[in-house]
Amino acid sequence: MTVNKILGELDLKLTHYTQALLKQDELVNQQEEIIIKKMEDSKEIINWYSKKNFNFTHPTITEFNTSRGPILGLNKESNELIFLHVNRGIIKLNIRTGEEKDVDARWLVENGCFNEAISGLDYLHNMLDEYLKSLKKQIGQMEHELEDLQ
């Protein structure tokens, strides 16, 4: 194979690679827009939970909760919890050091947190149901303990 033929093939591959990068950027933009819209649509619900002094939980990130806003992601490798602060926006919190850094919706998408972020925002509709279910379970347990004494 000649050098010119190899260079021609590389140019063609570069064209395909550039097209794939453009498609990826388009998808990142779409996911970013979805997160931004969901955050905007959820503001009043977030404020309601905050005013009622509920901690925010997440349907799949169960080891953490926060009073500061809905949980949007967790990076276990870097020990970072990502949440939407009621007033500040998206925050990345280092769990070990307490260091905080503001990030944006694009950062969430580029770091693989899209599904977790959507789940965390959608969970706002069911979060109180989970609190109630847990409370009823505790009540049942306490009633059972009292019955055992009688």
N, CA, C and O of each residue as an XYZ file, in Angstrom:
600
protein
N       0.856     -1.170      0.000
C       0.000      0.000      0.000
C       0.906      1.238      0.000
O       1.891      1.312      0.735
N       0.547      2.186     -0.830
C       1.376      3.390     -0.945
C       1.031      4.378      0.153
O      -0.037      4.324      0.762
N       1.960      5.270      0.381
C       1.752      6.310      1.392
C       0.560      7.173      1.030
O      -0.226      7.536      1.905
N       0.410      7.507     -0.238
C      -0.724      8.340     -0.665
C      -2.063      7.637     -0.420
O      -3.039      8.276     -0.029
N      -2.104      6.343     -0.648
C      -3.333      5.568     -0.408
C      -3.651      5.549      1.096
O      -4.803      5.714      1.498
N      -2.624      5.347      1.908
C      -2.819      5.351      3.370
C      -3.305      6.716      3.831
O      -4.221      6.809      4.647
N      -2.694      7.775      3.310
C      -3.110      9.132      3.684
C      -4.548      9.405      3.253
O      -5.303     10.062      3.972
N      -4.923      8.902      2.084
C      -6.311      9.054      1.616
C      -7.288      8.352      2.548
O      -8.344      8.896      2.873
N      -6.935      7.142      2.979
C      -7.786      6.400      3.922
C      -7.868      7.117      5.266
O      -8.931      7.177      5.882
N      -6.741      7.658      5.713
C      -6.745      8.399      6.985
C      -7.623      9.641      6.887
O      -8.337      9.967      7.836
N      -7.582     10.338      5.754
C      -8.447     11.505      5.565
C      -9.923     11.118      5.625
O     -10.738     11.829      6.213
N     -10.257      9.985      5.010
C     -11.634      9.507      5.047
C     -12.051      9.145      6.475
O     -13.151      9.478      6.915
N     -11.172      8.471      7.178
C     -11.457      8.116      8.583
C     -11.595      9.368      9.437
O     -12.429      9.414     10.340
N     -10.781     10.383      9.157
C     -10.874     11.640      9.897
C     -12.220     12.312      9.651
O     -12.796     12.903     10.565
N     -12.717     12.226      8.435
C     -14.034     12.784      8.114
C     -15.115     12.081      8.935
O     -15.991     12.734      9.503
N     -15.052     10.764      8.996
C     -16.024      9.998      9.794
C     -15.903     10.344     11.280
O     -16.905     10.480     11.981
N     -14.682     10.482     11.739
C     -14.437     10.827     13.145
C     -15.001     12.208     13.452
O     -15.638     12.396     14.489
N     -14.781     13.169     12.575
C     -15.290     14.530     12.771
C     -16.813     14.535     12.792
O     -17.419     15.234     13.604
N     -17.440     13.758     11.901
C     -18.896     13.650     11.891
C     -19.416     13.037     13.197
O     -20.436     13.472     13.730
N     -18.712     12.034     13.701
C     -19.115     11.402     14.957
C     -18.983     12.387     16.120
O     -19.831     12.408     17.012
N     -17.935     13.196     16.116
C     -17.776     14.211     17.157
C     -18.917     15.224     17.125
O     -19.429     15.625     18.170
N     -19.310     15.634     15.920
C     -20.433     16.573     15.789
C     -21.728     15.955     16.312
O     -22.510     16.626     16.986
N     -21.954     14.677     16.003
C     -23.146     13.982     16.497
C     -23.120     13.882     18.019
O     -24.138     14.096     18.679
N     -21.944     13.554     18.577
C     -21.822     13.464     20.031
C     -22.123     14.821     20.670
O     -22.827     14.888     21.678
N     -21.601     15.887     20.099
C     -21.838     17.223     20.642
C     -23.321     17.586     20.573
O     -23.856     18.216     21.485
N     -23.970     17.186     19.495
C     -25.406     17.422     19.350
C     -26.183     16.699     20.460
O     -27.112     17.260     21.042
N     -25.798     15.461     20.745
C     -26.472     14.688     21.797
C     -26.197     15.261     23.180
O     -27.091     15.297     24.025
N     -24.978     15.706     23.416
C     -24.644     16.357     24.688
C     -25.518     17.602     24.864
O     -26.055     17.840     25.947
N     -25.657     18.384     23.810
C     -26.496     19.587     23.879
C     -27.942     19.237     24.200
O     -28.583     19.919     25.000
N     -28.460     18.174     23.580
C     -29.843     17.755     23.850
C     -30.018     17.338     25.304
O     -30.980     17.739     25.959
N     -29.082     16.528     25.809
C     -29.184     16.088     27.199
C     -29.045     17.269     28.155
O     -29.758     17.349     29.156
N     -28.138     18.176     27.849
C     -27.961     19.373     28.683
C     -29.254     20.182     28.744
O     -29.653     20.628     29.820
N     -29.905     20.375     27.612
C     -31.159     21.128     27.567
C     -32.244     20.446     28.396
O     -33.018     21.111     29.085
N     -32.296     19.121     28.326
C     -33.296     18.378     29.098
C     -33.075     18.585     30.598
O     -34.026     18.827     31.342
N     -31.826     18.490     31.036
C     -31.527     18.691     32.460
C     -31.890     20.109     32.886
O     -32.517     20.297     33.929
N     -31.512     21.095     32.105
C     -31.803     22.493     32.446
C     -33.313     22.704     32.560
O     -33.779     23.354     33.496
N     -34.079     22.157     31.610
C     -35.539     22.310     31.657
C     -36.117     21.628     32.893
O     -36.973     22.195     33.571
N     -35.653     20.415     33.190
C     -36.160     19.707     34.378
C     -35.825     20.468     35.658
O     -36.637     20.520     36.581
N     -34.632     21.057     35.715
C     -34.255     21.833     36.902
C     -35.175     23.050     37.042
O     -35.644     23.353     38.139
N     -35.427     23.738     35.938
C     -36.321     24.898     35.970
C     -37.729     24.497     36.395
O     -38.346     25.153     37.235
N     -38.231     23.410     35.805
C     -39.582     22.936     36.117
C     -39.709     22.454     37.560
O     -40.814     22.401     38.098
N     -38.593     22.104     38.188
C     -38.623     21.541     39.544
C     -38.386     22.566     40.643
O     -38.467     22.219     41.822
N     -38.099     23.810     40.300
C     -37.724     24.818     41.306
C     -38.747     24.963     42.424
O     -38.384     24.980     43.600
N     -40.001     25.065     42.073
C     -41.029     25.249     43.101
C     -41.149     24.021     43.997
O     -41.366     24.145     45.202
N     -41.010     22.849     43.413
C     -41.083     21.614     44.198
C     -39.889     21.534     45.152
O     -40.041     21.159     46.315
N     -38.716     21.887     44.658
C     -37.512     21.891     45.500
C     -37.681     22.865     46.653
O     -37.359     22.543     47.797
N     -38.183     24.045     46.357
C     -38.408     25.037     47.413
C     -39.430     24.545     48.427
O     -39.289     24.810     49.620
N     -40.460     23.831     47.970
C     -41.469     23.302     48.877
C     -40.827     22.332     49.868
O     -41.034     22.442     51.077
N     -40.041     21.375     49.345
C     -39.372     20.420     50.225
C     -38.436     21.136     51.197
O     -38.362     20.776     52.372
N     -37.731     22.138     50.709
C     -36.792     22.872     51.574
C     -37.528     23.591     52.696
O     -37.105     23.549     53.852
N     -38.616     24.242     52.358
C     -39.388     24.970     53.370
C     -39.990     24.033     54.411
O     -40.203     24.420     55.560
N     -40.264     22.793     53.995
C     -40.837     21.797     54.913
C     -39.746     21.021     55.655
O     -40.044     20.102     56.417
N     -38.480     21.394     55.431
C     -37.319     20.798     56.116
C     -37.129     19.308     55.842
O     -36.737     18.556     56.734
N     -37.403     18.887     54.621
C     -37.132     17.508     54.226
C     -35.725     17.410     53.655
O     -35.274     18.313     52.949
N     -35.036     16.325     53.955
C     -33.777     16.035     53.283
C     -34.096     15.423     51.928
O     -35.076     14.695     51.771
N     -33.254     15.731     50.961
C     -33.422     15.190     49.619
C     -32.704     13.857     49.531
O     -31.575     13.711     49.997
N     -33.371     12.892     48.930
C     -32.811     11.564     48.728
C     -32.841     11.252     47.238
O     -33.314     12.057     46.436
N     -32.343     10.103     46.880
C     -32.272      9.700     45.472
C     -32.699      8.240     45.393
O     -32.408      7.469     46.306
N     -33.381      7.846     44.327
C     -33.870      6.463     44.263
C     -32.775      5.408     44.164
O     -32.992      4.269     44.577
N     -31.600      5.755     43.625
C     -30.537      4.750     43.496
C     -29.283      5.091     44.286
O     -28.454      4.216     44.535
N     -29.134      6.339     44.682
C     -27.986      6.746     45.509
C     -28.510      6.823     46.934
O     -28.864      7.893     47.429
N     -28.553      5.669     47.579
C     -29.255      5.574     48.863
C     -28.371      5.854     50.072
O     -28.880      6.009     51.182
N     -27.060      5.920     49.877
C     -26.179      6.111     51.024
C     -26.043      7.572     51.457
O     -25.399      7.860     52.466
N     -26.647      8.495     50.700
C     -26.539      9.913     51.033
C     -27.888     10.591     50.969
O     -28.776     10.180     50.222
N     -28.028     11.643     51.770
C     -29.149     12.569     51.660
C     -28.618     13.948     52.003
O     -27.558     14.075     52.616
N     -29.340     14.969     51.617
C     -28.892     16.330     51.876
C     -30.086     17.259     52.012
O     -31.122     17.060     51.377
N     -29.928     18.262     52.837
C     -30.983     19.263     52.992
C     -30.858     20.361     51.952
O     -31.714     21.242     51.867
N     -29.800     20.312     51.165
C     -29.470     21.433     50.285
C     -30.122     21.381     48.918
O     -30.193     22.407     48.243
N     -30.598     20.228     48.487
C     -31.248     20.119     47.182
C     -31.175     18.696     46.663
O     -30.499     17.850     47.247
N     -31.879     18.428     45.551
C     -31.926     17.063     45.016
C     -30.552     16.550     44.594
O     -29.731     17.290     44.052
N     -30.326     15.278     44.855
C     -29.074     14.616     44.478
C     -29.146     14.287     42.982
O     -30.130     13.728     42.497
N     -28.078     14.650     42.270
C     -28.032     14.465     40.821
C     -26.999     13.444     40.375
O     -27.019     13.002     39.226
N     -26.101     13.065     41.271
C     -25.085     12.108     40.872
C     -24.117     11.807     41.991
O     -24.073     12.505     43.004
N     -23.340     10.755     41.793
C     -22.324     10.354     42.754
C     -21.168      9.738     41.986
O     -21.356      8.826     41.180
N     -19.968     10.247     42.244
C     -18.762      9.644     41.680
C     -18.025      9.002     42.845
O     -17.356      9.686     43.620
N     -18.150      7.686     42.963
C     -17.547      6.972     44.089
C     -16.029      7.002     44.036
O     -15.371      7.026     45.076
N     -15.467      7.001     42.829
C     -14.012      6.996     42.684
C     -13.383      8.274     43.233
O     -12.339      8.229     43.883
N     -14.020      9.407     42.970
C     -13.462     10.681     43.441
C     -14.181     11.191     44.687
O     -13.916     12.301     45.149
N     -15.096     10.377     45.235
C     -15.847     10.741     46.446
C     -16.563     12.076     46.304
O     -16.470     12.945     47.170
N     -17.285     12.221     45.185
C     -17.995     13.471     44.944
C     -19.493     13.226     44.818
O     -19.943     12.384     44.041
N     -20.249     13.982     45.602
C     -21.700     13.964     45.537
C     -22.114     15.213     44.772
O     -21.662     16.316     45.081
N     -22.968     15.040     43.782
C     -23.422     16.173     42.984
C     -24.889     16.404     43.311
O     -25.700     15.478     43.288
N     -25.214     17.655     43.615
C     -26.601     17.979     43.943
C     -26.956     19.358     43.418
O     -26.079     20.163     43.105
N     -28.244     19.619     43.327
C     -28.736     20.913     42.884
C     -29.069     21.742     44.109
O     -30.066     21.490     44.785
N     -28.235     22.727     44.395
C     -28.477     23.617     45.531
C     -29.666     24.508     45.189
O     -29.793     24.983     44.060
N     -30.521     24.726     46.155
C     -31.739     25.485     45.940
C     -31.438     26.861     45.330
O     -32.158     27.305     44.435
N     -30.398     27.531     45.796
C     -30.108     28.880     45.323
C     -28.878     28.987     44.420
O     -28.852     29.827     43.519
N     -27.866     28.158     44.642
C     -26.589     28.302     43.937
C     -26.503     27.604     42.598
O     -25.739     28.035     41.733
N     -27.256     26.546     42.400
C     -27.142     25.757     41.184
C     -26.506     24.415     41.491
O     -26.578     23.934     42.622
N     -25.885     23.808     40.490
C     -25.323     22.470     40.644
C     -23.976     22.558     41.354
O     -23.100     23.336     40.975
N     -23.837     21.741     42.391
C     -22.615     21.725     43.194
C     -22.048     20.313     43.227
O     -22.779     19.332     43.364
N     -20.738     20.235     43.097
C     -20.001     18.980     43.239
C     -19.298     19.072     44.593
O     -18.443     19.935     44.794
N     -19.654     18.192     45.511
C     -19.130     18.203     46.874
C     -18.191     17.024     47.077
O     -18.579     15.870     46.897
N     -16.945     17.327     47.455
C     -16.020     16.264     47.815
C     -16.420     15.789     49.207
O     -16.352     16.553     50.169
N     -16.831     14.545     49.312
C     -17.368     14.004     50.556
C     -16.299     13.946     51.644
O     -16.606     14.130     52.822
N     -15.067     13.697     51.267
C     -13.981     13.602     52.255
C     -13.524     14.955     52.776
O     -13.350     15.140     53.980
N     -13.329     15.914     51.850
C     -12.738     17.198     52.252
C     -13.760     18.288     52.514
O     -13.448     19.282     53.169
N     -14.974     18.117     52.014
C     -15.989     19.152     52.154
C     -15.856     20.261     51.110
O     -16.646     21.204     51.092
N     -14.854     20.139     50.247
C     -14.648     21.159     49.213
C     -15.798     21.118     48.206
O     -16.230     20.050     47.774
N     -16.282     22.310     47.844
C     -17.383     22.419     46.897
C     -16.926     23.135     45.636
O     -16.075     24.023     45.676
N     -17.510     22.728     44.523
C     -17.218     23.381     43.261
C     -18.513     23.481     42.468
O     -19.255     22.505     42.356
N     -18.782     24.658     41.920
C     -19.950     24.831     41.074
C     -19.682     24.190     39.713
O     -18.607     24.364     39.138
N     -20.655     23.457     39.209
C     -20.567     22.865     37.878
C     -21.877     23.166     37.153
O     -22.825     23.671     37.756
N     -21.925     22.858     35.877
C     -23.150     23.125     35.129
C     -23.739     21.830     34.569
O     -23.176     20.748     34.733
N     -24.880     21.971     33.909
C     -25.570     20.791     33.369
C     -24.710     20.080     32.331
O     -24.753     18.854     32.235
N     -23.939     20.820     31.562
C     -23.058     20.193     30.568
C     -22.033     19.297     31.263
O     -21.723     18.213     30.769
N     -21.508     19.742     32.399
C     -20.555     18.939     33.159
C     -21.204     17.604     33.554
O     -20.579     16.548     33.453
N     -22.469     17.666     34.006
C     -23.178     16.437     34.385
C     -23.217     15.454     33.216
O     -22.923     14.270     33.375
N     -23.581     15.961     32.051
C     -23.692     15.102     30.870
C     -22.326     14.547     30.490
O     -22.184     13.346     30.259
N     -21.331     15.407     30.426
C     -19.997     14.984     29.998
C     -19.346     14.010     30.984
O     -18.413     13.292     30.624
N     -19.833     13.987     32.219
C     -19.272     13.088     33.229
C     -20.184     11.904     33.537
O     -20.053     11.257     34.577
N     -21.107     11.631     32.619
C     -21.922     10.421     32.718
C     -23.008     10.434     33.777
O     -23.438      9.372     34.228
N     -23.459     11.611     34.184
C     -24.465     11.704     35.245
C     -25.870     11.992     34.723
O     -26.769     12.283     35.511
N     -26.072     11.915     33.415
C     -27.378     12.290     32.854
C     -28.515     11.493     33.483
O     -29.467     12.077     34.002
N     -28.426     10.161     33.442
C     -29.523      9.336     33.969
C     -29.736      9.534     35.466
O     -30.874      9.588     35.930
N     -28.641      9.641     36.223
C     -28.773      9.870     37.669
C     -29.426     11.219     37.941
O     -30.255     11.339     38.842
N     -29.054     12.238     37.161
C     -29.627     13.573     37.350
C     -31.124     13.558     37.053
O     -31.914     14.113     37.817
N     -31.511     12.933     35.961
C     -32.932     12.854     35.609
C     -33.695     12.076     36.680
O     -34.786     12.478     37.082
N     -33.128     10.974     37.138
C     -33.779     10.182     38.203
C     -33.945     11.003     39.473
O     -34.993     10.957     40.117
N     -32.908     11.754     39.831
C     -32.975     12.571     41.038
C     -34.037     13.651     40.956
O     -34.734     13.915     41.936
N     -34.166     14.275     39.796
C     -35.181     15.322     39.626
C     -36.584     14.717     39.534
O     -37.530     15.256     40.109
N     -36.722     13.610     38.820
C     -38.032     12.951     38.723
C     -38.483     12.407     40.077
O     -39.680     12.351     40.361
N     -37.529     12.010     40.904
C     -37.839     11.421     42.211
C     -38.548     12.408     43.136
O     -39.205     12.003     44.095
N     -38.417     13.681     42.852
C     -39.089     14.688     43.678
C     -40.590     14.439     43.751
O     -41.228     14.800     44.740
N     -41.160     13.828     42.720
C     -42.594     13.545     42.693
C     -42.973     12.401     43.621
O     -44.124     12.324     44.049
N     -42.038     11.507     43.945
C     -42.327     10.323     44.762
C     -41.621     10.342     46.114
O     -41.888      9.482     46.953
N     -40.745     11.283     46.338
C     -39.901     11.260     47.528
C     -40.732     11.254     48.817
O     -40.414     10.517     49.750
N     -41.771     12.053     48.875
C     -42.595     12.102     50.080
C     -43.307     10.768     50.306
O     -43.516     10.366     51.451
N     -43.680     10.083     49.229
C     -44.289      8.748     49.363
C     -43.328      7.799     50.083
O     -43.737      7.017     50.941
N     -42.050      7.879     49.722
C     -41.044      7.017     50.357
C     -40.864      7.378     51.835
O     -40.716      6.496     52.680
N     -40.879      8.665     52.138
C     -40.808      9.086     53.548
C     -41.992      8.534     54.328
O     -41.831      8.034     55.441
N     -43.184      8.624     53.741
C     -44.385      8.135     54.410
C     -44.331      6.623     54.598
O     -44.691      6.119     55.662
N     -43.885      5.897     53.576
C     -43.774      4.439     53.672
C     -42.806      4.049     54.792
O     -43.083      3.133     55.566
N     -41.693      4.735     54.870
C     -40.705      4.459     55.910
C     -41.271      4.768     57.294
O     -41.056      4.010     58.240
N     -41.985      5.869     57.409
C     -42.581      6.249     58.693
C     -43.634      5.234     59.127
O     -43.693      4.866     60.300
N     -44.457      4.784     58.197
C     -45.474      3.780     58.535
C     -44.828      2.471     58.980
O     -45.337      1.795     59.874
N     -43.714      2.119     58.358
C     -42.989      0.918     58.747
C     -42.468      1.054     60.174
O     -42.561      0.112     60.962
N     -41.920      2.225     60.510
C     -41.432      2.470     61.877
C     -42.577      2.413     62.881
O     -42.427      1.848     63.964
N     -43.709      2.992     62.528
C     -44.876      2.980     63.416
C     -45.327      1.542     63.664
O     -45.612      1.159     64.798
N     -45.388      0.753     62.595
C     -45.786     -0.651     62.732
C     -44.828     -1.416     63.632
O     -45.253     -2.233     64.448
N     -43.548     -1.153     63.484
C     -42.538     -1.805     64.313
C     -42.710     -1.416     65.784
O     -42.631     -2.265     66.671
N     -42.943     -0.144     66.028
C     -43.115      0.332     67.408
C     -44.379     -0.259     68.028
O     -44.375     -0.642     69.198
N     -45.461     -0.335     67.248
C     -46.696     -0.923     67.761
C     -46.485     -2.406     68.089
O     -46.982     -2.910     69.096
N     -45.753     -3.078     67.233
C     -45.458     -4.487     67.460
C     -44.633     -4.668     68.742
O     -44.888     -5.595     69.510
N     -43.661     -3.803     68.975
C     -42.840     -3.866     70.194
C     -43.693     -3.664     71.441
O     -43.489     -4.333     72.453
N     -44.655     -2.733     71.366
C     -45.547     -2.507     72.499
C     -46.460     -3.700     72.735
O     -46.729     -4.057     73.882
N     -46.936     -4.313     71.672
C     -47.793     -5.491     71.791
C     -47.034     -6.649     72.450
O     -47.608     -7.432     73.207
N     -45.749     -6.740     72.152
C     -44.931     -7.818     72.731
C     -44.808     -7.679     74.238
O     -44.574     -8.673     74.926
N     -44.960     -6.471     74.769
C     -44.854     -6.245     76.198
C     -46.141     -6.611     76.927
O     -46.131     -6.807     78.143
N     -47.211     -6.702     76.219
C     -48.495     -6.955     76.875
C     -48.842     -8.413     76.949
O     -49.895     -8.771     77.476
